[in-house]
Amino acid sequence: MRSKLFIFLLLLGIGFSGSVYGQNLKIGYANIELILLYMPETKTMNQQLQTYENKLAEDLQARETYFRTLVAEYQELAQGGADEATLAPKEEELTKLQTQLQEKQAEAQNKAMTKRQDLLAPIIEKLQKEIKALAAEEGYTYILNTVDGSGVSIVLHGPEEHDVTRKLMTRLGIQIPEEAGQ
């Protein structure tokens, strides 16, 4: 709710500042998530990311299997009546391995996130370039994203003629199914 209020006040302020300074504001909006969804580069990125994540998961799986094997060995020793002197070093090793496994899981998540950002950067740059070119050609002062990163609408209402989603998609050579909507 706060973000919607902020956007409203921002747009209201922009409207007043435009009329104060005699500027003609032209505000467009686009569904950037929809555009990204249908960009061929995004599909390629997702395939590359999936391959990378699978490789990371294979490494983690091997570590988890080794850890489970040691846990089973420990349980056998404990059930077999092994003494504390035998079990204590095994417990220490298991604790250490569990910590390492958790660190590797966190590291894998960070690597996957970094890889996604690295792969997404040139795609966003290409889209941003087209947005700027379209804004310059058609006289838009601002082009807003219709939704935030979590899918919450930012632009709640606007004239259809200022929705530049399809124009951007055309410029990028993207065809979208009609049922995809906006």
N, C-alpha and C positions, 0 to 999 in steps of 0.2 A: 504494500500500500504506500509506503514511504517513497519507493522509487517512482510510482505512478504520479504521486503528488509532485515530486521533484521534476519529473518530465513535464507535467502540466505547467508548473511555475516557470520552468525554463522556456517552454514554448511561448507562454504568456509574456515573459520578459523579452524574448526575441521579437515578438509581435509589436510590443510597445517601442522597443529600441529601433525597429525598422521604420515605424511610422514617425518617430521622433527625428530620425536622421534622413527621412525622405527616401529611404531605400524601398524597393519593391522586393519583398521576400517571396521566394518560390520554394516550397518545401515538398520534396518527393519522399517516397518511402518504398522499401523493397523487402521481400522475405529472403534474407541472405541465407538462412538455413536451407530453404528450398532450392535455391540456386546451387549452393555447395553440394547438396544431395545429388543433383543431376549432372554436376560437372564430371567429365570423364577422368580428369586428374584426381578427383576425390576417390573415385572407384579404384583407380590404380594405387593410390595411397593406402586405401583400406586393405587391398590385397598384400601390399608390401608390409604393412603393419601387422597383419595377421600372420604372415610368414615369420616375421621377427619375434612376435609374441609366442608363436609355437616353439621356436628355437629356445627361447628363455624358459618356457614351460617344461621342455624336455630336460634341461639341466636341473631344474627344480625337482622334477619327478624322480630323477636318479638320486638326488640327495634325500628326498623323502623316503624312497624305497630303502636306502641304506639305513636311515634313521629307524624306520619301522622294524627292520631286521635286528638292529641292536636292541630295540625295546623288547622284541620277542625273546631274544637271548637272555636279557635281564630278567624277564618274567619267569623263564624256565629255571634260571638259577635261584630266584627268590622262592619259587614253588618247590624246588628241590631241596630247600633247607640250607642254602648257602649262608655262610656267616657274614656278619657286618663288614669284616675286613675285605671280603671278596666283593660284596655289593657296593660299598662306598665308592671305589674308583669308577665302577660302571655307572653309578648314579651321576657322578661328577662329569663323566664323559657325555652321558645323555643330556644333561643340562647344558653343557657347552655346545653340543651339536644342535640342540633345539634353538638356542640363541642364534647360532650361525645360520640355521635354516630360516628363522624369522627375519634376520638381517638380509639374507639373499632374496627372500620374497619381497621385502620392501625395496631392495635395490632393483629387482626385476620390474616392479611397478614404476619406479622412477625412470628406469631406462626406457620402458615402453612409452611413458608420458613424454619424455624428451624426444624420442624418435618421432612420435606423432606431431609434436610441435615443429620439429625440423622438416618433416614431410609436408606439413600444412602451410608453412610460411610462404613458399613460392605460389601456392594456390591462392592464398589470401591476397598476396601482392598483385597477382594477375587480376583478381576480382576488383581490388581497390583501384587499380589503374583504369579499368573499364567504368567504374562508378565515377571517378573524377572526369574522365572524358565525356561521359554522358551528361554529367552536371554542367560542364563547360559548354557543350553543344546546345543543350536545351535550356540553359539559364537558371538552373536550380542553385539556390543559395545553400540548401542543405538537402541531403538524402539520408533518411533515417532507416534503421533496421526495424521491421515491424514487430519482431519478438526478441527477447533477450536470450541469453545462452541456455536458460532453463525452460524455454518455451512459453514464457509469460508475455502476453501482448504488451507492447509499448505504445504502438499507434492503435488507438481504439477506434478511431474513425478518421477518415480522410477521403477526399474526392478520388474516385476511381481513376480519373485522368492523371493523377499524380502518383499512381502505383507504377513504379518503373521496373518491377520484377521481370515481366515478360520482355521488356526492351533490353534489359541487361542480359537475359538469357539468349535473346536473338543475337546480340553483339558477341556473345561467347560461343555461338553456334550450338546451343543446347536446345533439344526438343524435349518437352515434358508431356506426359499423358494428360489429357483433359481432366480425368478423374482425380489427379493430384491436387487440383485446386490451388488456392493461395492462402 
